[in-house]
Amino acid sequence: MCNIPTTHHQIRPLRSRVLVVEDHRDVLRAMTRLFTMDGYEVLPAANVAEAFDCLELQPDMVVTDLLLPDGDGLDVLRRARRYREGSLPVALYTAAGDERLREVFAAIGPEAIFRKPLRLAALRAWMKMNSGSMAAVATPVNPVSDQQ
């Protein structure tokens, strides 16, 4: 089940809804607070199963860690794209090495890949760019570059 309060969620909010998938509870809590303060409605998920439940609530974008306890961020990305026929902006972040990043980028081509340690300013800029319009598409980043 998606970890959001059940009251008042039958009506679609005017602000952008972001699904955040992170298995470290403290990091998930911190990202949820930060993105909420930025004006987003956050759907927090601690694993792939919770993320799948949250996708039912039709997020406007997805931010996910690549390595998760019950799968990986690619599973979330693939499912998310099925919900919106490829138009759902998705960002992955990871500590994976260059070879794995090349594989990820070649296999699925997320709009953005961020390396850990995560630079929140870059992620927040990407989110802002993708929150105003469902048609907004981020410029793909070099998956092996640290310049994000």
C-alpha positions as CSV (number, residue, x, y, z in Angstrom):
1,M,0.0,0.0,0.0
2,C,1.2,3.5,-0.8
3,N,2.4,5.3,2.3
4,I,0.3,8.5,2.1
5,P,-2.6,9.7,4.3
6,T,-5.9,8.5,2.9
7,T,-7.9,11.7,3.6
8,H,-8.5,14.2,0.8
9,H,-6.8,12.1,-1.9
10,Q,-9.8,11.4,-3.9
11,I,-9.5,14.9,-5.4
12,R,-6.5,15.4,-7.7
13,P,-4.3,18.2,-6.3
14,L,-3.2,21.2,-8.4
15,R,0.4,20.7,-7.5
16,S,2.6,18.1,-9.1
17,R,2.6,14.6,-7.6
18,V,6.0,12.9,-7.4
19,L,6.7,9.3,-6.5
20,V,9.9,8.9,-4.5
21,V,11.3,5.4,-4.1
22,E,14.1,5.0,-1.6
23,D,14.8,2.0,0.7
24,H,16.6,4.0,3.4
25,R,13.8,5.3,5.6
26,D,15.7,8.4,6.9
27,V,16.6,9.4,3.4
28,L,13.0,8.8,2.2
29,R,11.7,10.9,5.1
30,A,14.1,13.7,4.4
31,M,13.4,13.7,0.6
32,T,9.6,13.7,1.4
33,R,9.9,16.7,3.6
34,L,12.1,18.6,1.2
35,F,10.0,18.0,-1.8
36,T,6.8,18.8,0.1
37,M,8.4,22.1,1.1
38,D,9.1,22.7,-2.6
39,G,5.4,22.4,-3.2
40,Y,5.1,18.8,-4.5
41,E,2.6,16.2,-3.3
42,V,5.0,13.3,-2.4
43,L,4.1,9.6,-2.7
44,P,6.8,7.9,-0.7
45,A,7.7,4.3,-1.3
46,A,10.4,2.2,0.4
47,N,10.6,-0.6,-2.2
48,V,9.4,-1.7,-5.6
49,A,6.1,-3.2,-4.3
50,E,5.1,0.0,-2.6
51,A,6.1,2.0,-5.7
52,F,3.8,-0.2,-7.8
53,D,0.9,0.6,-5.4
54,C,1.8,4.3,-5.6
55,L,1.7,4.3,-9.4
56,E,-2.0,3.7,-9.1
57,L,-2.3,7.3,-7.8
58,Q,-0.9,8.6,-11.1
59,P,2.2,10.5,-10.2
60,D,3.4,13.3,-12.5
61,M,7.0,12.2,-12.2
62,V,9.1,9.5,-10.5
63,V,12.4,9.7,-8.6
64,T,13.9,6.4,-7.7
65,D,17.0,4.8,-6.4
66,L,18.4,2.1,-8.7
67,L,19.2,-0.6,-6.1
68,L,16.2,-1.6,-4.0
69,P,15.6,-4.6,-1.7
70,D,13.0,-6.3,-3.8
71,G,14.1,-5.4,-7.3
72,D,15.5,-2.2,-8.8
73,G,14.6,1.2,-10.1
74,L,14.3,-0.2,-13.6
75,D,11.4,-2.3,-12.6
76,V,9.7,0.9,-11.3
77,L,10.6,2.8,-14.5
78,R,9.2,0.2,-16.8
79,R,5.9,-0.1,-14.9
80,A,5.7,3.7,-14.6
81,R,6.1,4.1,-18.3
82,R,3.3,1.7,-19.0
83,Y,0.9,3.9,-17.0
84,R,1.5,6.9,-19.1
85,E,2.7,5.4,-22.4
86,G,6.3,6.6,-22.0
87,S,5.4,10.2,-21.1
88,L,6.1,10.0,-17.4
89,P,9.4,11.7,-16.5
90,V,11.6,9.3,-14.5
91,A,14.9,10.0,-12.8
92,L,17.2,7.3,-11.4
93,Y,19.9,7.9,-8.9
94,T,22.6,5.4,-8.0
95,A,26.1,4.6,-6.7
96,A,26.5,2.0,-9.4
97,G,29.7,2.0,-11.5
98,D,30.1,3.2,-15.0
99,E,29.5,-0.1,-16.7
100,R,26.1,-0.6,-14.9
101,L,25.1,3.0,-15.7
102,R,25.9,2.4,-19.4
103,E,23.7,-0.8,-19.3
104,V,20.9,1.1,-17.6
105,F,21.0,4.0,-20.0
106,A,21.2,1.7,-23.1
107,A,18.4,-0.6,-21.8
108,I,15.8,1.9,-20.8
109,G,17.0,5.5,-21.3
110,P,15.6,7.3,-18.3
111,E,15.4,11.0,-18.7
112,A,18.0,11.6,-16.0
113,I,20.5,9.5,-14.1
114,F,22.0,11.1,-11.0
115,R,25.1,9.7,-9.2
116,K,25.4,9.3,-5.5
117,P,26.1,11.2,-3.4
118,L,23.0,12.8,-4.7
119,R,23.2,16.5,-5.6
120,L,19.8,17.6,-4.5
121,A,20.0,21.0,-6.3
122,A,20.4,19.2,-9.6
123,L,17.6,16.8,-8.8
124,R,15.3,19.6,-7.7
125,A,16.1,21.5,-10.9
126,W,15.2,18.5,-13.0
127,M,11.9,18.1,-11.0
128,K,11.1,21.8,-11.5
129,M,11.7,21.5,-15.2
130,N,9.4,18.4,-15.4
131,S,6.6,19.6,-13.1
132,G,4.9,22.3,-15.0
133,S,4.0,20.3,-18.1
134,M,3.3,16.7,-18.8
135,A,4.9,17.1,-22.2
136,A,8.2,18.4,-20.7
137,V,11.1,16.1,-21.5
138,A,14.4,16.5,-19.8
139,T,17.6,16.6,-21.8
140,P,19.2,13.2,-21.4
141,V,22.3,13.3,-19.3
142,N,25.6,11.5,-19.8
143,P,25.2,8.5,-17.5
144,V,28.8,8.4,-16.6
145,S,29.3,12.1,-16.1
146,D,29.7,13.6,-12.6
147,Q,28.7,17.0,-13.9
148,Q,25.0,16.7,-12.8
